Amino acid sequence: MFSRVQYVFLHHMCVPPRGSLKWQKVFLKFNNCAGNKGVRYETNSLDFKVRGDGTLLAAQHLQVPSKQLILLVTAWDPQTLGTWEAMVRLLVAEKSQHSGHKVRVSQSHQSANGLRRQKRDWVIPPINVPENSRGPFPQQLVRIRSDKDKEIHIRYSITGVGADQPPMEVFNIDPVSGRMYVTRPMDREERASYHLRAHAVDMNGNKVENPIDLYIYVIDMNDNRPEFINQVYNGSVDEGSKPGTYVMTVTANDADDGTTANGMVRYRIVTQTPQSPSQNMFTINSETGDIVTVAAGLDREKVQQYIVIVQATDMEGNLNYGLSNTATAIITVTDVNDNPPEFTTSTYSGEVPENRVEVVVANLTVMDRDQPHSPNWNAIYRIISGDPSGHFTVRTDPVTNEGMVTVVKAVDYEMNRAFMLTVMVSNQAPLASGIQMSFQSTAGVTISVTDVNEAPYFPTNHKLIRLEEGVPTGTVLTTFSAVDPDRFMQQAVRYSKLSDPANWLNINATNGQITTAAVLDRESDYIKNNVYEATFLAADNGENPPASGTGTLQIYLIDINDNAPELLPKEAQICEKPNLNVINITAADADIDPNVGPFVFELPSVPSAVRKNWTITRLNGDYAQLSLRIMYLEAGVYDVPIIVTDSGNPPLYNTSVIKVKVCPCDENGDCTTIGAVAAAGLGTGAIIAILICIIILLTMVLLFVVWMKRREKERHTKQLLIDPEDDVRDNILKYDEEGGGEEDQDYDLSQLQQPETMDHVLNKTPGVRRVDERPIGAEPQYPIRPVIPHPGDIGDFINEGLRAADNDPTAPPYDSLLVFDYEGSGSTAGSVSSLNSSSSGDQDYDYLNDWGPRFKKLADMYGGGEED
């Protein structure tokens, strides 16, 4: 039978794996590859133990419940503190005479004839196959034999990945001898191990033995170079960093076995460019690939970037046996603010005119060796003395980093003729630790102020004065004078009017005295809210150029009682009988309180008829009612005077006349139409005259309309284009042309003849038809035109004939001669048909048969007539 106890070693106890495994009865012995004495062993199971010589044995009698058992054996050297680990897998077979499982191990060896059983069980160790073997192939790996092969003929086979599963036929077995072969070179990086099962059957296919597991391991060879993840690595480190500062990490992977030297990668720096200030500014951890600084002196202002070539070598960095690869590490030295900004000179100067703002006075230049356009380079300027009022600020030019001294608050030459500023410059980022400000970080700025001609100004602007309206002409109101701010210039100021809407004021040109040129009236349209406003101009006699300023004078006018009240309305109407309606009147006064109401309304005593016929009743201080006193007043227009008096001091009165129309009224109290006319003062004769004029006017309008209608009718009865005598449609036009030359005789005039057969005409329905056909019967030849033409008749007539010709399926395929005026038969001039009868007898129309059914009928019509 096949071996019933198998073992598989996952790791050996030393590197490189040169140790051997020794089986002795029920234990396994681990050889000490390093040769060190005192190596100690231990396992992770209490059921097994390892002696000092490396022998693994069972600590007690075992009943293993499973088919395999995995142990972890650890060896460690107390002298070197080195540790090693190995994993041991024990495969257990069943024994029928025992209830459990036992571990039974026997010594086995491989001979030329294959594996032979010793004592009871087969032991098949793992098969190790080196990768990249050069052959020859197939190459024998092992021979499997059953102890029953002497009794019966046995056939061997293998199954599993690499045999009958992809990748196919990597391994095969001789079915008779049991020799197993590998058929091609192995690649551990493609697949590191294979698990196959060997089968033994008789010639009938019956199983002779239980399948046995075969473990094949591909031994790694150093056939792969380390490969960096990136060919170029980018890192950075601050300038001035101390030795040991981390920079970056480079990583290379090796496809070989990482547990062996083949896949153990070590790093080293090959070159460094530039080699300043030292050729060894960086070092690399050989195992992790971490790059750190190893020397001081990193200065971005001297060296901004280093290029470091890093080499990765397997075989633990052995340059003689290992494979290598390189990558580039670019290390950028980042800037820190280790250089304070410094002014290029200690003093600056500038000049500014007075009263100007947003003017750049001086440009301050600085030098900073840090990285341009970074916070370590960007300059910030600050005025620390010399400008207590805040007239100036220093802004930074984002491109040049210069400081621009700018005026933000106007300066006055009469107040300050010069400024001495002290300006300090710093960076946007704080200085690095240990860096001090330079004494060149401050500078002095001298600014001179130049005098300019300033405009005179009015100290009180707008100036308000109060006075009563109606002051006489020439009255002095006030002195509106201006001040010239140019104290150091001897200049004169002259005054003039700039705006005086009502032309009420005058101003003295030298001293600014304001006098009245007319009476000021508060009730004028130029007054807004009792205030009159005028603008004056003050100009000096300075040069380049003269300057001027404006001032506004506001005059508040106090009202006086200078306007008598007026009555409203001026006209009204009332019924001729009292107690039907009244007239409501009110008073209006242009003045303001207290020179207005309450008003007093009364009727004058003269003439006496006013008080006899009318009465007035006061309703309140502003309103009153006028009504008839007598029972009846003849219709007409009456002038009723009313005296109205205001409450001013002294009071003013006014006699206002109201035109009152007295008229007969209906039951609703409204004037009738006749009454209104009578009330307007028109007599009967005047009314009759007005009515006669209206009738005459209407008659004239009617006659004009009738005349226009008749003229339109006459116009429609006339011919549209010309008179009948000039109509050329029925005339024969003679052009004195008897025909062309011989080349003109090629025309086939027979095509213009009227066809002899009239069936297609007789069968047509009445209505519009072809007008180039011979008329048959009483049907009109063509659409009848009206006797009186209309502008659209001619066009319609032509369009109907055109539609008839286009829609006729019997129409010939050539341009037809449309006869619009048929003269009938028997004409002495003959017809086109008779004209061509003699010349068309020899014509052949058979070629029309090739043109289609429509032309075939035409050919029959013309050709048949000639044969007849």
Sequence and secondary structure as in RCSB ss.txt:
>XXXX:A:sequence
MFSRVQYVFLHHMCVPPRGSLKWQKVFLKFNNCAGNKGVRYETNSLDFKVRGDGTLLAAQHLQVPSKQLILLVTA
WDPQTLGTWEAMVRLLVAEKSQHSGHKVRVSQSHQSANGLRRQKRDWVIPPINVPENSRGPFPQQLVRIRSDKDK
EIHIRYSITGVGADQPPMEVFNIDPVSGRMYVTRPMDREERASYHLRAHAVDMNGNKVENPIDLYIYVIDMNDNR
PEFINQVYNGSVDEGSKPGTYVMTVTANDADDGTTANGMVRYRIVTQTPQSPSQNMFTINSETGDIVTVAAGLDR
EKVQQYIVIVQATDMEGNLNYGLSNTATAIITVTDVNDNPPEFTTSTYSGEVPENRVEVVVANLTVMDRDQPHSP
NWNAIYRIISGDPSGHFTVRTDPVTNEGMVTVVKAVDYEMNRAFMLTVMVSNQAPLASGIQMSFQSTAGVTISVT
DVNEAPYFPTNHKLIRLEEGVPTGTVLTTFSAVDPDRFMQQAVRYSKLSDPANWLNINATNGQITTAAVLDRESD
YIKNNVYEATFLAADNGENPPASGTGTLQIYLIDINDNAPELLPKEAQICEKPNLNVINITAADADIDPNVGPFV
FELPSVPSAVRKNWTITRLNGDYAQLSLRIMYLEAGVYDVPIIVTDSGNPPLYNTSVIKVKVCPCDENGDCTTIG
AVAAAGLGTGAIIAILICIIILLTMVLLFVVWMKRREKERHTKQLLIDPEDDVRDNILKYDEEGGGEEDQDYDLS
QLQQPETMDHVLNKTPGVRRVDERPIGAEPQYPIRPVIPHPGDIGDFINEGLRAADNDPTAPPYDSLLVFDYEGS
GSTAGSVSSLNSSSSGDQDYDYLNDWGPRFKKLADMYGGGEED
>XXXX:A:secstr
   S EEEES  SSSS    EEEETTEEEE  SS  TT EEEES TTEEE TTSEEEESS     SSEEEEEEEE
E TTT  EEEEEEEEE  B TTSSSB        EETTEE   SS      EEEETT    SSEEEEE   TTTT
TS EEEEEEEBTTTBSSTTSEEE TTT EEEE S   TTT SEEEEEEEEEETTS B S  EEEEEEEE  S   
 EES SEEEEEEETT  TT EEEE  EE SS TTSGGG  EEEEEEEES  S S SEEE TTT EEEE SS   T
TT  EEEEEEEEESGGG TTTS EEEEEEEEEEE  S S  EESSSEEEEEEETT  S EEEEE EE  S TTST
TT EEEEEEES TT  EEEEE TTT  EEEEE S   TTT SEEEEEEEEEESS   TT    GGGEEEEEEEEE
      B SSSSEEEEEETT  TT EEEE   B S TTS   EEEEEEE TT  EEE TTT EEEESS   TTST
T BTTEEEEEEEEEE  SSS  EEEEEEEEEEE  S    EEE SEEEEESSTTS  EEEEEE SS TTSS S E
EE  SSSHHHHHHEEEEE SSSEEEEEESSS   SEEEEEEEEEE   SS  EEEEEEEEEEE B TTS B HHH
HHHHTT  HHHHHHHHHHHHHHHHHHHHHHHHHHHHHHHHHHS SSS GGG  TTS          GGGGGS GG
GGS  S  HHHHTS SSS  TTS   TTS SS    SS  TTHHHHHHHHHHHHHHH TT  SS     SS   S
  TT  HHHHHHTTSTT   GGGGGG HHHHHHHHHHHHHHH 
